[in-house]
Amino acid sequence: MKYLLDKNLCVAYKKIVLFLQKKDKSCKMKRITSLEHQYISEVLDNEFRTSKKSIFNQRLEHAFVEKFNIGYAIAHNNGTCTMHTALAALGVGAGDEVIVPALTMGSPTLAVLHNNSVPVFADISPDTFTLDAASVRRCITPRTKAILSVSLYGLPPDYDALLDVCHEHNLYLIEDNAQCFSGKYKGKLVGSFGQFASYSFQGSKHLTSGEGGMLITCDALLAQKARQFCGLGFNGLTATGSTLQRETLQQPDFDRHITLGYNFKMSELCAAVALAQVERADELVEQKKTVAKLFHEVVKDCDFLVPQAQPEGYENVYWTYAMMLKTEHSKTDWQRFRALFLKNGGDSFYAAWKLTYNEPFFQNVVQQDPRVWQQYQKNLCPKAEFVQPRLIQLKTNYWDLAEAEQQAEILYKTSREFQ
């Protein structure tokens, strides 16, 4: 990093100060506002009466349909169940293969296993950290049915390349956009490329209701299958909700369960909070992007901290600010960098998750399940194996920009001392 002698401030840090001077630093955003409280009160005032049905679930789903300009949205209790539902609705079955990225948290792979299907791990691009289409292509066999892509850290994958693979081999594409609410790929909103797209309202995500998930699609038949699978296989569930009248439901000969389904529905309390967050989505997402800009000004000219690449036409919404520590002894230097950052007053940060196939449970699956033909071996996904122990994830959920500025200062100081 190039430094100026002016009061020991580097060029990057000066840019941070100028950037913040343009903002109202006295303004502190709130993650939860009076709007969320108001909607929760309305749910409680209804006393969970079934006669009121799922009003906030309906409103939340409608808000998603409007936001993404897509046909259908089905609310779930979390963002892992959404992917399980998508696989089931697409007819992906026992023993069918689903290609997943090796570098991400375990939910996509767990959803595949929940569906009694077989996860196949593909490698990543070492620059963007997202699924590499060339590696996906090498993973395809006659049993492959779908690709489950992940918009990692807020950055979309190369959808053009992935869709080319899907079209060539007649595969489904499911988007896991848990970390990428309102991101864009070549001008198009993420969530509109696959047969399904999945979102999460877990506590660390751009929008949260503590827990929850949403599945969206433009296909009416797939939406109906998804809603039935999510809703205990109930009769009368359609792409947009329930069409049955109370009089029909109360009859002794009513056929309730017409297909296999799980109880994956979102609670009304979660739906109320999630609705408020969707209505505030622009400011919540923009705050994370603003925080990321502060970190990026420090890192972008540093030769040993390499930020996640953002190709032209990709819009990163920065669920976290990810960067790779690139030094001669990166694996041991990661611990040294973190210790120094904490010593300087920095907030604790996470490493990347272990590659999914390196987790103990998945190792056991490989050893015990005869359906899993792809035995783990070193260099299964060499690019992901290189990147994973070197990744640093700085949090971006600062709702007071003054705190984010302080963390950027600490990052600058740490990078200078580390060098």
ROPA-823890 format. One line per 5 residues: number of its first residue (from 1); their letters; for each residue x, y, z of C-alpha. Coordinates in pm, 1 decimal. Layout:
N
NUM) a) X Y Z ~ ...
// end
This chain:
419
1) mkyll) 0.0 0.0 0.0 ~ 131.6 345.4 -85.9 ~ 148.3 588.2 202.1 ~ 163.4 967.0 226.4 ~ 363.8 1142.2 497.1
6) dknlc) 79.1 1383.2 576.1 ~ 5.2 1292.9 940.6 ~ 64.3 926.5 859.6 ~ -258.6 902.5 662.7 ~ -269.4 687.4 352.1
11) vaykk) -452.3 783.7 34.4 ~ -722.6 526.8 105.4 ~ -795.9 662.1 450.0 ~ -822.6 1018.8 320.9 ~ -1088.0 897.5 79.0
16) ivlfl) -1278.0 740.8 368.1 ~ -1283.1 1070.8 556.3 ~ -1403.3 1261.4 248.4 ~ -1667.3 998.7 184.0 ~ -1804.9 1021.7 534.8
21) qkkdk) -1804.7 1401.2 533.0 ~ -2069.2 1381.9 261.1 ~ -2292.3 1174.4 489.0 ~ -2498.9 1276.6 789.2 ~ -2291.7 1092.5 1047.3
26) sckmk) -2529.5 1194.4 1323.7 ~ -2796.8 976.9 1164.7 ~ -2806.3 630.8 1316.4 ~ -3009.2 371.2 1135.6 ~ -3212.9 119.7 1328.9
31) ritsl) -3229.8 -242.0 1226.4 ~ -3574.7 -272.4 1385.2 ~ -3805.8 29.0 1380.8 ~ -4155.5 124.2 1489.5 ~ -4288.1 -27.7 1166.4
36) ehqyi) -4182.8 -378.9 1270.7 ~ -4334.3 -320.7 1616.3 ~ -4657.8 -197.8 1460.8 ~ -4697.1 -506.6 1242.3 ~ -4618.8 -741.4 1531.3
41) sevld) -4883.6 -566.7 1740.2 ~ -5138.2 -624.8 1465.6 ~ -5059.5 -997.4 1466.8 ~ -5095.3 -1015.3 1845.2 ~ -5416.5 -813.9 1835.2
46) nefrt) -5559.4 -1080.9 1602.0 ~ -5475.7 -1339.0 1872.2 ~ -5368.3 -1588.9 1602.8 ~ -5729.7 -1656.6 1509.7 ~ -5752.5 -1888.8 1212.1
51) skksi) -6045.4 -1685.7 1083.6 ~ -5791.8 -1412.5 1012.0 ~ -5595.1 -1662.8 803.0 ~ -5232.5 -1574.8 722.3 ~ -5273.2 -1207.0 649.4
56) fnqrl) -4909.1 -1108.9 691.1 ~ -4783.4 -1412.2 502.5 ~ -5005.8 -1306.9 214.9 ~ -4888.3 -945.9 232.1 ~ -4524.5 -1052.6 248.9
61) ehafv) -4557.4 -1282.7 -50.5 ~ -4731.1 -1007.2 -247.3 ~ -4449.8 -765.4 -158.1 ~ -4193.8 -1012.7 -295.3 ~ -4391.6 -1059.8 -614.2
66) ekfni) -4398.4 -682.9 -660.9 ~ -4031.9 -639.2 -568.1 ~ -3902.8 -901.4 -809.0 ~ -4171.8 -857.7 -1074.3 ~ -4219.6 -1232.2 -1067.2
71) gyaia) -4526.8 -1451.1 -1062.1 ~ -4524.8 -1631.1 -726.8 ~ -4369.0 -1626.6 -380.7 ~ -4405.5 -1888.5 -107.5 ~ -4301.1 -1798.8 248.7
76) hnngt) -4108.8 -2061.5 449.5 ~ -3979.5 -2098.8 803.0 ~ -3614.4 -2073.2 690.5 ~ -3389.4 -2054.4 385.6 ~ -3280.9 -2418.5 397.9
81) ctmht) -3635.1 -2552.4 371.3 ~ -3689.9 -2329.4 67.4 ~ -3420.0 -2518.5 -124.9 ~ -3558.9 -2855.8 -13.8 ~ -3900.7 -2747.5 -138.8
86) alaal) -3755.6 -2631.9 -472.3 ~ -3585.7 -2966.7 -531.8 ~ -3900.7 -3160.5 -446.3 ~ -4123.4 -2939.3 -661.7 ~ -3889.6 -2988.7 -958.6
91) gvgag) -3914.8 -3364.3 -920.7 ~ -3551.3 -3415.4 -822.3 ~ -3562.3 -3748.0 -645.3 ~ -3372.9 -4010.8 -450.6 ~ -3027.6 -4074.0 -594.4
96) deviv) -3047.1 -3782.2 -837.5 ~ -2739.4 -3561.6 -839.5 ~ -2738.9 -3189.7 -763.5 ~ -2425.0 -2981.8 -821.2 ~ -2341.5 -2743.4 -536.4
101) paltm) -2042.6 -2515.2 -468.4 ~ -1781.6 -2650.5 -228.6 ~ -1731.1 -2304.4 -76.8 ~ -2045.7 -2195.3 106.3 ~ -2216.1 -2277.1 432.7
106) gsptl) -2371.3 -2622.5 457.3 ~ -2738.7 -2541.3 387.5 ~ -2742.2 -2606.1 11.2 ~ -2581.2 -2946.9 58.4 ~ -2803.9 -3029.0 355.0
111) avlhn) -3111.3 -2941.6 150.1 ~ -2996.5 -3187.4 -116.3 ~ -2950.6 -3459.7 146.3 ~ -3288.9 -3375.7 305.5 ~ -3436.5 -3446.5 -37.2
116) nsvpv) -3265.6 -3788.1 -40.1 ~ -3055.7 -3673.1 -335.8 ~ -2677.6 -3670.6 -386.2 ~ -2468.7 -3351.5 -363.5 ~ -2179.7 -3317.1 -608.3
121) fadis) -1921.1 -3051.2 -527.4 ~ -1797.2 -2811.0 -794.1 ~ -1507.8 -2569.1 -765.1 ~ -1510.4 -2189.8 -758.3 ~ -1353.1 -1901.1 -942.1
126) pdtft) -1051.3 -1792.1 -730.5 ~ -1133.1 -1425.6 -799.7 ~ -1507.6 -1404.7 -737.0 ~ -1525.0 -1704.3 -496.8 ~ -1848.4 -1811.9 -671.0
131) ldaas) -1938.5 -2129.3 -862.3 ~ -1720.2 -2190.6 -1168.4 ~ -1918.7 -2307.4 -1472.1 ~ -1622.8 -2499.5 -1617.6 ~ -1596.5 -2704.4 -1298.9
136) vrrci) -1974.2 -2758.1 -1301.3 ~ -1951.1 -2894.2 -1653.7 ~ -1690.7 -3150.0 -1545.7 ~ -1921.3 -3271.5 -1267.3 ~ -2213.5 -3361.9 -1492.0
141) tprtk) -2315.3 -3726.3 -1525.9 ~ -2630.1 -3895.3 -1661.0 ~ -2773.2 -3868.8 -1308.1 ~ -2733.8 -3491.1 -1278.0 ~ -3068.0 -3312.2 -1248.4
146) ailsv) -2996.5 -2962.9 -1114.5 ~ -2743.0 -2695.8 -1026.0 ~ -2779.3 -2512.0 -696.8 ~ -2584.4 -2187.5 -733.3 ~ -2495.3 -1950.6 -448.4
151) slygl) -2457.8 -1571.9 -467.6 ~ -2172.9 -1577.2 -219.9 ~ -2116.5 -1279.9 13.8 ~ -2362.7 -1076.1 -196.1 ~ -2205.3 -1133.8 -539.7
156) ppdyd) -2399.3 -1316.8 -813.9 ~ -2230.0 -1605.0 -997.0 ~ -2178.2 -1605.1 -1374.2 ~ -2538.0 -1679.2 -1468.3 ~ -2476.3 -1669.1 -1843.8
161) alldv) -2221.7 -1948.5 -1819.3 ~ -2432.2 -2152.6 -1576.3 ~ -2744.1 -2118.1 -1791.9 ~ -2546.7 -2232.7 -2094.6 ~ -2459.7 -2550.9 -1904.6
166) chehn) -2822.3 -2595.4 -1797.0 ~ -2953.2 -2557.8 -2150.4 ~ -2693.4 -2794.1 -2296.0 ~ -2768.1 -3070.1 -2045.0 ~ -3137.8 -3003.4 -1969.1
171) lylie) -3071.3 -2917.0 -1603.9 ~ -3268.4 -2710.7 -1355.9 ~ -3113.6 -2405.0 -1191.5 ~ -3197.8 -2309.7 -832.2 ~ -3058.1 -1979.6 -706.4
176) dnaqc) -2953.7 -1957.1 -342.6 ~ -2964.3 -1581.1 -288.2 ~ -2969.2 -1583.8 91.4 ~ -2677.8 -1338.2 90.5 ~ -2783.0 -1136.7 -214.2
181) fsgky) -3109.9 -949.7 -172.8 ~ -3157.4 -704.0 -462.7 ~ -2820.4 -773.8 -624.9 ~ -2803.5 -748.5 -1002.9 ~ -2638.0 -938.4 -1285.6
186) kgklv) -2591.6 -745.7 -1610.4 ~ -2878.5 -515.1 -1526.6 ~ -3118.6 -792.0 -1428.6 ~ -3232.7 -848.4 -1072.2 ~ -3088.2 -1161.7 -915.2
191) gsfgq) -3368.2 -1410.8 -853.2 ~ -3500.1 -1419.3 -1208.5 ~ -3257.5 -1665.7 -1370.1 ~ -3345.8 -2009.2 -1233.6 ~ -3664.9 -2210.9 -1206.0
196) fasys) -3658.8 -2112.8 -837.7 ~ -3474.6 -1856.9 -625.4 ~ -3435.4 -1887.4 -248.9 ~ -3397.7 -1611.7 12.4 ~ -3332.5 -1609.0 385.2
201) fqgsk) -3443.4 -1384.7 673.6 ~ -3191.3 -1528.1 921.4 ~ -3050.0 -1273.2 1165.7 ~ -2735.4 -1178.6 973.6 ~ -2902.4 -1128.4 635.4
206) hltsg) -2984.0 -798.2 464.9 ~ -3346.6 -833.4 576.4 ~ -3433.1 -1031.0 886.4 ~ -3724.7 -1156.5 1089.8 ~ -3495.6 -1360.7 1313.0
211) eggml) -3563.1 -1661.6 1091.4 ~ -3757.8 -1727.8 774.6 ~ -3720.8 -1785.7 404.2 ~ -3886.5 -1710.8 72.6 ~ -3904.4 -1910.6 -249.8
216) itcda) -3993.4 -1736.3 -574.2 ~ -4072.9 -1863.5 -923.8 ~ -4244.4 -1750.1 -1240.7 ~ -4402.3 -2092.4 -1306.8 ~ -4756.5 -2143.8 -1174.2
221) llaqk) -4739.2 -2524.7 -1165.1 ~ -4406.0 -2522.2 -981.9 ~ -4544.9 -2265.5 -738.3 ~ -4844.5 -2488.1 -662.3 ~ -4623.4 -2792.5 -606.2
226) arqfc) -4395.2 -2587.3 -383.1 ~ -4683.6 -2451.5 -176.9 ~ -4828.6 -2798.4 -127.3 ~ -4491.3 -2940.5 -25.2 ~ -4441.8 -2649.2 215.2
231) glgfn) -4795.5 -2685.6 354.5 ~ -4830.8 -3051.0 458.3 ~ -4958.9 -3151.5 116.9 ~ -5297.4 -2992.0 189.8 ~ -5576.4 -3007.9 -62.5
236) gltat) -5680.9 -2669.1 -200.0 ~ -5336.6 -2507.5 -195.1 ~ -5266.3 -2327.4 -521.3 ~ -4981.3 -2120.2 -658.6 ~ -5114.1 -1813.5 -477.9
241) gstlq) -5257.4 -1965.4 -158.9 ~ -5560.4 -2158.5 -36.2 ~ -5884.8 -2158.3 -231.1 ~ -6090.2 -2368.8 10.7 ~ -6381.8 -2228.2 205.6
246) retlq) -6433.4 -2303.4 575.3 ~ -6753.7 -2493.6 500.4 ~ -6562.6 -2739.4 281.1 ~ -6283.6 -2783.1 533.0 ~ -6528.0 -2866.0 811.4
251) qpdfd) -6690.8 -3161.8 637.2 ~ -6619.4 -3511.3 782.3 ~ -6530.1 -3657.2 443.8 ~ -6289.1 -3381.0 341.5 ~ -5963.8 -3513.5 188.1
256) rhitl) -5692.2 -3303.8 348.0 ~ -5358.3 -3452.2 244.6 ~ -5330.6 -3517.1 -128.4 ~ -4950.2 -3530.2 -156.2 ~ -4641.8 -3551.2 64.2
261) gynfk) -4568.1 -3224.5 236.7 ~ -4371.6 -3078.6 523.6 ~ -4472.7 -2812.8 771.7 ~ -4236.5 -2545.7 637.1 ~ -4476.6 -2250.6 664.3
266) mselc) -4358.1 -1918.0 802.5 ~ -4519.0 -1795.5 1124.6 ~ -4729.7 -1481.6 1119.1 ~ -4495.0 -1308.2 1365.2 ~ -4195.8 -1366.2 1137.7
271) aaval) -4398.7 -1263.1 834.1 ~ -4495.0 -935.3 1002.3 ~ -4134.3 -843.1 1073.9 ~ -4017.3 -960.5 730.9 ~ -4283.5 -748.8 559.9
276) aqver) -4161.8 -437.6 738.8 ~ -3804.5 -521.1 638.8 ~ -3903.2 -566.7 273.1 ~ -4073.0 -226.9 282.2 ~ -3745.1 -83.5 417.9
281) adelv) -3525.1 -295.2 189.9 ~ -3363.4 -13.1 -5.3 ~ -3219.8 160.3 301.0 ~ -3114.1 -165.4 467.4 ~ -2927.5 -289.5 160.0
286) eqkkt) -2773.9 49.7 88.4 ~ -2631.4 67.9 440.7 ~ -2435.9 -254.8 390.1 ~ -2303.5 -132.2 55.7 ~ -2193.9 194.7 214.4
291) vaklf) -2003.5 14.8 489.7 ~ -1835.7 -206.5 230.7 ~ -1715.7 102.6 42.3 ~ -1530.6 217.0 353.6 ~ -1343.5 -111.7 379.9
296) hevvk) -1280.3 -121.4 7.2 ~ -1105.8 216.3 10.0 ~ -856.3 74.1 259.2 ~ -806.1 -259.2 86.1 ~ -818.4 -188.1 -285.8
301) dcdfl) -453.0 -81.7 -319.1 ~ -314.6 -328.4 -65.7 ~ -106.7 -601.9 -225.4 ~ -168.0 -867.8 42.6 ~ -542.1 -815.4 100.5
306) vpqaq) -729.2 -908.7 -216.5 ~ -1102.4 -820.4 -217.4 ~ -1367.5 -1033.4 -383.9 ~ -1362.1 -942.1 -752.4 ~ -1665.9 -770.9 -897.8
311) pegye) -1674.1 -821.7 -1275.6 ~ -1834.0 -560.0 -1495.0 ~ -2210.9 -590.1 -1487.9 ~ -2222.6 -760.4 -1147.6 ~ -2368.6 -572.8 -849.8
316) nvywt) -2243.2 -690.4 -509.6 ~ -2473.8 -609.6 -218.2 ~ -2210.7 -711.0 40.9 ~ -2371.9 -941.2 290.5 ~ -2018.1 -928.1 419.4
321) yamml) -1697.2 -772.5 289.8 ~ -1485.0 -1067.5 180.9 ~ -1113.6 -1051.1 106.9 ~ -833.1 -1300.6 70.7 ~ -509.1 -1275.4 265.3
326) ktehs) -239.3 -1338.0 8.4 ~ 99.3 -1373.5 173.5 ~ 379.9 -1627.6 160.3 ~ 248.6 -1802.8 471.4 ~ -120.2 -1720.1 436.8
331) ktdwq) -254.2 -1999.2 655.6 ~ -55.3 -1896.3 962.9 ~ -63.8 -1526.6 874.8 ~ -447.2 -1536.2 890.3 ~ -429.4 -1597.5 1265.5
336) rfral) -163.6 -1329.3 1306.0 ~ -367.5 -1072.9 1111.5 ~ -681.5 -1146.7 1312.3 ~ -498.1 -1121.1 1644.5 ~ -353.4 -785.3 1544.3
341) flkng) -689.8 -658.2 1424.1 ~ -853.1 -753.4 1755.7 ~ -566.0 -600.9 1952.6 ~ -622.3 -272.2 1771.1 ~ -988.6 -275.1 1874.5
346) gdsfy) -1140.7 -435.6 1567.5 ~ -1459.5 -641.1 1584.6 ~ -1410.6 -1015.0 1560.2 ~ -1452.1 -1154.7 1212.4 ~ -1512.7 -1498.2 1066.7
351) aawkl) -1309.4 -1714.3 840.0 ~ -1489.6 -1881.5 552.6 ~ -1674.3 -2199.9 640.0 ~ -1476.6 -2517.7 596.6 ~ -1542.5 -2664.7 255.8
356) tynep) -1864.2 -2858.1 297.3 ~ -1713.3 -3193.1 205.6 ~ -1446.8 -3142.5 474.3 ~ -1702.4 -3112.1 753.1 ~ -1719.4 -3421.4 979.1
361) ffqnv) -2078.8 -3509.7 893.1 ~ -2017.2 -3505.4 519.5 ~ -1702.9 -3711.2 559.5 ~ -1918.6 -3971.5 734.9 ~ -2173.0 -3958.0 453.4
366) vqqdp) -1899.0 -4025.7 199.9 ~ -1776.6 -4324.9 399.5 ~ -2115.2 -4474.7 485.4 ~ -2357.1 -4397.5 202.9 ~ -2307.1 -4619.7 -103.5
371) rvwqq) -2495.7 -4370.1 -322.2 ~ -2215.2 -4119.4 -284.6 ~ -1980.5 -4225.9 -559.7 ~ -1767.6 -3910.4 -543.5 ~ -1521.5 -4008.1 -269.7
376) yqknl) -1349.1 -3717.4 -103.4 ~ -987.7 -3676.3 -190.5 ~ -746.2 -3388.4 -163.1 ~ -768.7 -3149.1 -455.6 ~ -1132.2 -3239.5 -521.1
381) cpkae) -1188.9 -2862.3 -555.1 ~ -833.0 -2721.2 -552.3 ~ -925.1 -2355.5 -603.4 ~ -1172.3 -2361.2 -316.2 ~ -920.1 -2545.5 -100.8
386) fvqpr) -664.3 -2272.0 -169.7 ~ -901.7 -1981.4 -108.0 ~ -1093.8 -2104.9 200.1 ~ -821.8 -2083.7 471.1 ~ -719.3 -1739.8 345.8
391) liqlk) -1059.2 -1567.9 345.2 ~ -1152.9 -1288.1 585.5 ~ -1518.3 -1185.6 623.6 ~ -1561.1 -837.4 769.5 ~ -1915.1 -771.5 884.2
396) tnywd) -2112.9 -497.3 713.0 ~ -2415.6 -479.6 944.5 ~ -2316.9 -153.4 1114.7 ~ -2621.0 67.0 1156.2 ~ -2416.2 363.1 1280.0
401) laeae) -2167.6 481.5 1017.9 ~ -1942.5 621.3 1289.0 ~ -1880.9 262.9 1407.0 ~ -1803.4 154.8 1051.8 ~ -1560.6 444.6 1011.0
406) qqaei) -1382.9 335.4 1328.9 ~ -1352.3 -20.7 1198.3 ~ -1211.8 110.1 869.9 ~ -950.7 307.8 1064.4 ~ -858.9 -5.9 1256.3
411) lykts) -832.9 -201.1 931.5 ~ -599.1 64.4 791.9 ~ -383.4 62.1 1104.6 ~ -373.6 -317.4 1114.7 ~ -280.6 -352.8 748.1
416) refq) 3.8 -102.0 793.1 ~ 139.1 -272.4 1105.9 ~ 97.1 -618.2 952.8 ~ 292.6 -517.9 644.9
// end
